[in-house]
Amino acid sequence: MNKQTIIINGDNFSDSESFYCEIDRVLTKDIDWKTGHNLNALNDLLRGGFGVYEYEEPVKIIWINYSESIKRLGFEFSDALLEIITDHQHIEFETKD
């Protein structure tokens, strides 16, 4: 079975708030409540179970336009994001420029 591929588009955000909006767009579907816009909520969303993929279902996440978006987000915030994403064993993570 092929893993579902999820695209995070670096062109869709320029700061942490718009990053979290992009994450909501790609990792949630048909939820009737607002997600938290913080690193803890991101960690929870990455586990799955929010309408896009099941809890800890193996998925592939590709972050496109990565280098430019990292510059806009700032390296400290970006380092925290990468650590959270790569800590999830069910996620195959790839970056592309």
C-alpha atoms as one frame of an Amber mdcrd trajectory, in Angstrom:
protein
   0.000   0.000   0.000   1.344   3.419  -0.946   1.702   6.055   1.737  -0.451
   9.117   1.435   1.629  12.153   0.472   0.926  15.496   2.118   2.399  18.701
   0.715   3.316  21.657   2.915   3.749  24.585   0.526   6.289  27.107   1.802
   4.791  29.748  -0.499   1.610  29.685   1.593   3.129  31.200   4.746   5.534
  33.888   5.852   5.318  33.736   9.642   4.382  31.268  12.376   0.652  32.120
  12.334   0.315  31.585   8.583   2.427  28.394   8.934  -0.115  27.013  11.411
  -2.935  27.937   9.010  -1.174  25.930   6.281  -0.792  23.008   8.708  -4.514
  23.167   9.520  -5.267  23.157   5.784  -3.163  20.074   5.031  -3.505  18.008
   8.233  -7.167  18.517   9.186 -10.437  17.913   7.403 -14.037  18.273   8.572
 -13.261  19.111  12.190 -15.700  21.470  13.891 -13.267  23.099  16.298 -10.229
  25.350  16.016  -6.786  23.834  16.463  -4.162  25.394  18.670  -1.514  27.365
  16.846   1.525  26.277  18.813   4.193  23.566  18.767   2.277  21.233  21.105
  -0.784  21.339  18.848   1.422  20.740  15.802   2.832  17.662  17.503  -0.709
  16.366  18.121  -1.831  17.066  14.536   1.159  15.200  13.138   0.061  12.056
  14.988  -3.007  11.968  12.764  -6.648  11.260  13.428  -7.906  14.678  12.310
  -9.656  13.670   9.080  -6.679  13.436   6.718  -4.963  10.265   7.937  -5.526
   7.880  10.815  -3.651   8.022  14.115   0.021   7.179  13.422  -0.781   5.948
   9.909   2.422   5.966   7.835   2.451   9.080   5.631   4.931  11.054   3.602
   5.167  14.810   4.122   6.941  16.908   1.517   7.708  20.533   2.363   8.140
  22.395  -0.918   9.813  25.789  -1.287  11.539  24.826   1.925  14.661  27.024
   2.030  12.854  30.275   1.386  10.111  29.505   3.897  12.698  28.608   6.566
  14.302  32.014   6.075  10.931  33.703   6.550  10.061  31.645   9.650  13.433
  32.105  11.314  15.920  29.395  12.070  15.048  28.950  15.754  11.369  28.306
  15.021  12.297  26.152  12.035  14.638  24.005  14.119  11.820  23.341  16.587
   9.459  22.433  13.719  11.941  20.009  12.181  12.605  18.334  15.511   8.889
  17.776  16.089   8.263  16.492  12.556  11.223  14.101  12.506  10.387  12.696
  15.954   7.307  11.020  14.439   8.382   7.572  13.287   5.290   7.139  11.070
   6.223  10.211   8.988   8.600  10.054   6.063   9.768  13.661   5.707  11.278
  15.294   2.653  12.136  18.864   1.722  12.283  20.378  -1.750  13.222  23.765
  -3.104
